[in-house]
Amino acid sequence: MSQPASFGHLAMIHHGKFLPLEVLLGAAGHYIGTRDIDGPVSRESREYFRSYAAAQRALKRGGWTQLAIS
C-alpha cells in the first residue's frame, strides 16, 4: 500500500507553497485541499465529501483522488 500524500501537489506546482493537506469546506461540500494564513490555496481532491468525518477518513487512509496536475 502506498503512503498517502501529506502535502498539496497543486499548491506546490501552481503557487510554490509547501502546505499540508487538510479537510476544508466549500460551497459544494468538504474537500481535501490546502490553505495558508490568507485562506484556501488549492483544492487537491477530485471528490467532495458529505461530511467532515468522511473527508477526514479519506485523507487519513488515502481514499481520495488527486485532481489532475496540469
DSSP file (Angstrom, degrees, kcal/mol; ACC not computed):
  #  RESIDUE AA STRUCTURE BP1 BP2  ACC     N-H-->O    O-->H-N    N-H-->O    O-->H-N    TCO  KAPPA ALPHA  PHI   PSI    X-CA   Y-CA   Z-CA
    1    1 A M              0   0    0      0, 0.0     2,-0.1     0, 0.0     0, 0.0   0.000 360.0 360.0 360.0 135.0    0.0    0.0    0.0
    2    2 A S        -     0   0    0      1,-0.1     3,-0.0    60,-0.1     0, 0.0  -0.423 360.0-102.6 -78.7 155.7    1.4    3.4   -0.9
    3    3 A Q        -     0   0    0     -2,-0.1    -1,-0.1     1,-0.1     3,-0.1  -0.621  41.0-111.8 -76.5 129.8    1.8    6.2    1.7
    4    4 A P        -     0   0    0      0, 0.0    -1,-0.1     0, 0.0    55,-0.0  -0.291  39.8 -96.8 -59.8 146.5   -1.0    8.8    1.5
    5    5 A A        -     0   0    0      1,-0.1    57,-0.1    -3,-0.0     3,-0.1  -0.307  33.0-168.9 -61.6 148.0    0.1   12.2    0.3
    6    6 A S        +     0   0    0      1,-0.1    15,-1.3    -3,-0.1     2,-0.3   0.473  64.5  44.4-119.3  -6.6    0.9   14.7    3.1
    7    7 A F  B    S-A   20   0A   0     13,-0.3     2,-0.7    27,-0.0    -1,-0.1  -0.928  90.0 -94.4-136.1 162.6    1.2   18.0    1.1
    8    8 A G     >  -     0   0    0     11,-2.4     4,-1.8    -2,-0.3    11,-0.3  -0.653  27.1-169.7 -81.6 111.2   -0.6   19.7   -1.6
    9    9 A H  H  > S+     0   0    0     -2,-0.7     4,-2.8     2,-0.2     5,-0.2   0.905  89.5  48.2 -65.6 -41.9    0.9   18.9   -5.0
   10   10 A L  H  > S+     0   0    0      1,-0.2     4,-2.8     2,-0.2     5,-0.5   0.878 108.8  53.8 -68.3 -36.1   -1.2   21.6   -6.8
   11   11 A A  H  > S+     0   0    0      1,-0.2     6,-1.8     2,-0.2     4,-1.5   0.898 113.1  44.6 -61.8 -39.2   -0.3   24.2   -4.2
   12   12 A M  H  X S+     0   0    0     -4,-1.8     4,-1.2     4,-0.3    -2,-0.2   0.937 118.1  42.0 -70.0 -47.3    3.4   23.4   -4.8
   13   13 A I  H  < S+     0   0    0     -4,-2.8    -2,-0.2     1,-0.2    -3,-0.2   0.930 126.4  29.6 -68.2 -46.5    3.2   23.4   -8.6
   14   14 A H  H  < S+     0   0    0     -4,-2.8    -3,-0.2    -5,-0.2    -1,-0.2   0.735 136.7  21.3 -90.4 -23.2    0.9   26.4   -9.1
   15   15 A H  H  < S-     0   0    0     -4,-1.5    -3,-0.2    -5,-0.5    -2,-0.2   0.471  92.2-123.6-124.7  -5.4    1.8   28.6   -6.1
   16   16 A G     <  +     0   0    0     -4,-1.2     2,-0.5    -5,-0.4    -4,-0.3   0.787  66.3 136.0  66.7  27.1    5.2   27.4   -5.0
   17   17 A K        -     0   0    0     -6,-1.8     2,-1.0    -9,-0.1    -1,-0.2  -0.934  50.3-149.5-115.6 127.6    3.8   26.7   -1.5
   18   18 A F        +     0   0    0     -2,-0.5    -9,-0.1    -3,-0.1   -11,-0.0  -0.807  37.5 162.8 -92.3  99.1    4.6   23.5    0.5
   19   19 A L        -     0   0    0     -2,-1.0   -11,-2.4   -11,-0.3    -7,-0.1  -0.927  38.2-112.9-125.3 143.4    1.4   23.2    2.5
   20   20 A P  B     -A    7   0A   0      0, 0.0    15,-0.4     0, 0.0   -13,-0.3  -0.379  35.2-109.4 -71.2 151.2   -0.1   20.3    4.5
   21   21 A L        +     0   0    0    -15,-1.3     2,-0.3    13,-0.1    13,-0.2  -0.560  47.1 161.2 -76.6 144.1   -3.3   18.6    3.3
   22   22 A E  E     -B   33   0B   0     11,-2.3    11,-2.6    -2,-0.2     2,-0.5  -0.968  44.1 -89.9-154.4 167.9   -6.4   19.2    5.4
   23   23 A V  E     -B   32   0B   0     -2,-0.3     2,-0.3     9,-0.2     9,-0.2  -0.726  46.9-179.5 -85.7 127.8  -10.1   19.0    5.2
   24   24 A L  E     -B   31   0B   0      7,-3.0     7,-2.5    -2,-0.5     2,-0.5  -0.833  22.5-127.3-123.9 162.6  -11.7   22.2    4.0
   25   25 A L  E     +B   30   0B   0     -2,-0.3     5,-0.2     5,-0.2     2,-0.2  -0.954  30.4 168.0-117.2 125.9  -15.3   23.3    3.5
   26   26 A G  E >   -B   29   0B   0      3,-2.6     3,-1.1    -2,-0.5    22,-0.0  -0.639  53.5 -86.4-121.9-177.6  -16.5   24.9    0.2
   27   27 A A  T 3  S+     0   0    0      1,-0.3     3,-0.1    -2,-0.2    -2,-0.0   0.811 127.6  47.2 -61.5 -31.4  -19.9   25.6   -1.3
   28   28 A A  T 3  S-     0   0    0      1,-0.3     2,-0.3     0, 0.0    -1,-0.3   0.494 124.3 -86.7 -91.1  -4.1  -20.2   22.1   -2.8
   29   29 A G  E <   -B   26   0B   0     -3,-1.1    -3,-2.6    19,-0.1    -1,-0.3  -0.857  67.7 -25.0 132.8-168.6  -19.1   20.3    0.4
   30   30 A H  E     +BC  25  49B   0     19,-2.1    19,-3.1    -2,-0.3     2,-0.3  -0.550  60.7 170.6 -81.1 145.2  -16.0   19.2    2.2
   31   31 A Y  E     -B   24   0B   0     -7,-2.5    -7,-3.0    17,-0.2     2,-0.6  -0.942  37.2-104.2-147.5 167.0  -12.8   18.5    0.2
   32   32 A I  E     +B   23   0B   0     15,-0.4    12,-2.4    -2,-0.3    13,-2.1  -0.866  63.2 118.5 -98.4 125.8   -9.1   17.8    0.7
   33   33 A G  E     -BD  22  43B   0    -11,-2.6   -11,-2.3    -2,-0.6     2,-0.3  -0.803  52.5 -93.4-159.9-161.8   -7.0   20.9    0.0
   34   34 A T  E     - D   0  42B   0      8,-2.3     7,-2.8    -2,-0.2     8,-1.1  -0.910  26.3-177.5-131.9 159.4   -4.5   23.4    1.4
   35   35 A R  E     - D   0  40B   0    -15,-0.4     2,-0.2    -2,-0.3    -2,-0.0  -0.983   7.5-161.6-150.1 159.5   -4.7   26.8    2.9
   36   36 A D  E >   - D   0  39B   0      3,-2.5     3,-1.5    -2,-0.3   -17,-0.0  -0.557  54.8 -70.8-124.3-166.0   -2.3   29.4    4.2
   37   37 A I  T 3  S+     0   0    0      1,-0.3    -2,-0.0    -2,-0.2     0, 0.0   0.721 132.0  53.6 -65.8 -18.7   -2.8   32.4    6.6
   38   38 A D  T 3  S-     0   0    0      1,-0.3    -1,-0.3     0, 0.0    -3,-0.0   0.559 119.9 -96.5 -91.0  -9.1   -4.8   34.2    3.8
   39   39 A G  E <  S+D   36   0B   0     -3,-1.5    -3,-2.5     0, 0.0    -1,-0.3  -0.853  74.9   3.5 128.6-164.8   -7.2   31.3    3.2
   40   40 A P  E     +D   35   0B   0      0, 0.0    -5,-0.3     0, 0.0     3,-0.1  -0.246  47.6 175.7 -59.5 140.7   -7.7   28.4    0.8
   41   41 A V  E     +     0   0B   0     -7,-2.8     2,-0.3     1,-0.4    -6,-0.2   0.742  61.1   3.6-111.2 -46.6   -4.8   27.9   -1.7
   42   42 A S  E     -D   34   0B   0     -8,-1.1    -8,-2.3   -27,-0.0     2,-0.6  -0.999  50.5-138.6-147.2 145.0   -5.7   24.7   -3.6
   43   43 A R  E     +D   33   0B   0     -2,-0.3   -10,-0.3   -10,-0.2    24,-0.1  -0.928  27.3 174.6 -95.6 121.7   -8.4   22.0   -3.9
   44   44 A E        +     0   0    0    -12,-2.4    23,-3.3    -2,-0.6     2,-0.3   0.754  50.7  76.4-100.9 -30.9   -6.5   18.8   -4.2
   45   45 A S  B     -E   66   0C   0    -13,-2.1    21,-0.2    21,-0.2    19,-0.0  -0.631  61.8-151.6 -89.1 140.7   -9.2   16.2   -4.2
   46   46 A R  S    S+     0   0    0     19,-2.8    -1,-0.1    -2,-0.3     2,-0.1   0.864  80.6  72.1 -68.5 -36.6  -11.4   15.4   -7.2
   47   47 A E        -     0   0    0     18,-0.4   -15,-0.4    -3,-0.1     2,-0.4  -0.395  68.2-149.0 -82.3 153.9  -14.2   14.4   -4.8
   48   48 A Y        -     0   0    0    -17,-0.1     2,-0.3    -2,-0.1   -17,-0.2  -0.926  20.7-144.0-110.4 147.6  -16.4   16.4   -2.4
   49   49 A F  B     -C   30   0B   0    -19,-3.1   -19,-2.1    -2,-0.4     6,-0.0  -0.863  13.3-134.0-116.4 147.7  -17.5   14.7    0.7
   50   50 A R  S    S+     0   0    0     -2,-0.3     2,-0.3   -21,-0.2    -1,-0.1   0.779  87.7  23.8 -70.3 -27.4  -20.8   14.9    2.6
   51   51 A S  S  > S-     0   0    0      1,-0.1     4,-1.9   -21,-0.1     5,-0.2  -0.929  73.1-119.5-138.5 161.1  -19.2   15.3    6.0
   52   52 A Y  H  > S+     0   0    0     -2,-0.3     4,-2.7     1,-0.2     5,-0.2   0.914 115.4  54.9 -60.7 -43.7  -16.0   16.5    7.6
   53   53 A A  H  > S+     0   0    0      1,-0.2     4,-2.3     2,-0.2    -1,-0.2   0.893 107.0  49.1 -60.8 -42.1  -15.6   13.0    9.1
   54   54 A A  H  > S+     0   0    0      2,-0.2     4,-2.1     1,-0.2    -1,-0.2   0.910 113.6  46.3 -64.7 -42.1  -15.9   11.3    5.7
   55   55 A A  H  X S+     0   0    0     -4,-1.9     4,-2.4     2,-0.2    -2,-0.2   0.890 111.3  52.2 -67.0 -39.4  -13.3   13.6    4.2
   56   56 A Q  H  X S+     0   0    0     -4,-2.7     4,-2.5     2,-0.2    -2,-0.2   0.902 109.5  49.5 -64.0 -41.8  -11.0   13.1    7.3
   57   57 A R  H  X S+     0   0    0     -4,-2.3     4,-2.5     2,-0.2     6,-0.3   0.923 111.3  49.5 -62.4 -44.3  -11.2    9.3    6.9
   58   58 A A  H  X>S+     0   0    0     -4,-2.1     5,-1.8     1,-0.2     4,-1.3   0.906 112.1  48.2 -62.1 -41.8  -10.4    9.6    3.2
   59   59 A L  H  <5S+     0   0    0     -4,-2.4     3,-0.2     3,-0.2    -2,-0.2   0.930 113.9  46.2 -63.5 -46.0   -7.4   11.9    3.9
   60   60 A K  H  <5S+     0   0    0     -4,-2.5    -2,-0.2     1,-0.2    -1,-0.2   0.880 121.2  36.7 -65.6 -39.7   -6.1    9.5    6.6
   61   61 A R  H  <5S-     0   0    0     -4,-2.5    -1,-0.2    -5,-0.2    -2,-0.2   0.517 108.7-114.1 -94.3  -7.0   -6.5    6.3    4.6
   62   62 A G  T  <5 +     0   0    0     -4,-1.3     2,-0.9    -3,-0.2    -3,-0.2   0.743  66.9 145.2  78.7  22.4   -5.6    7.7    1.2
   63   63 A G      < +     0   0    0     -5,-1.8     2,-0.3    -6,-0.3    -4,-0.1  -0.309  42.7  83.2 -91.5  50.8   -9.1    7.1   -0.1
   64   64 A W  S    S-     0   0    0     -2,-0.9     2,-0.5    -6,-0.2   -19,-0.0  -0.950  73.8-116.5-146.0 164.1   -9.3   10.1   -2.4
   65   65 A T        -     0   0    0     -2,-0.3   -19,-2.8     3,-0.0   -18,-0.4  -0.907  25.1-126.5-110.9 127.3   -8.3   11.0   -5.9
   66   66 A Q  B     -E   45   0C   0     -2,-0.5   -21,-0.2   -21,-0.2     3,-0.1  -0.507  30.6-114.8 -67.8 131.1   -5.7   13.8   -6.7
   67   67 A L        -     0   0    0    -23,-3.3    -1,-0.1    -2,-0.2   -57,-0.0  -0.345  49.8 -80.5 -59.7 150.1   -7.0   16.4   -9.1
   68   68 A A        -     0   0    0      1,-0.1     2,-0.8     2,-0.1    -1,-0.1  -0.261  39.9-131.4 -57.6 135.1   -5.1   16.3  -12.4
   69   69 A I              0   0    0      1,-0.2    -1,-0.1    -3,-0.1   -59,-0.0  -0.811 360.0 360.0 -90.6 113.2   -1.8   18.2  -12.3
   70   70 A S              0   0    0     -2,-0.8    -1,-0.2   -60,-0.0    -2,-0.1   0.393 360.0 360.0-124.3 360.0   -1.7   20.4  -15.3
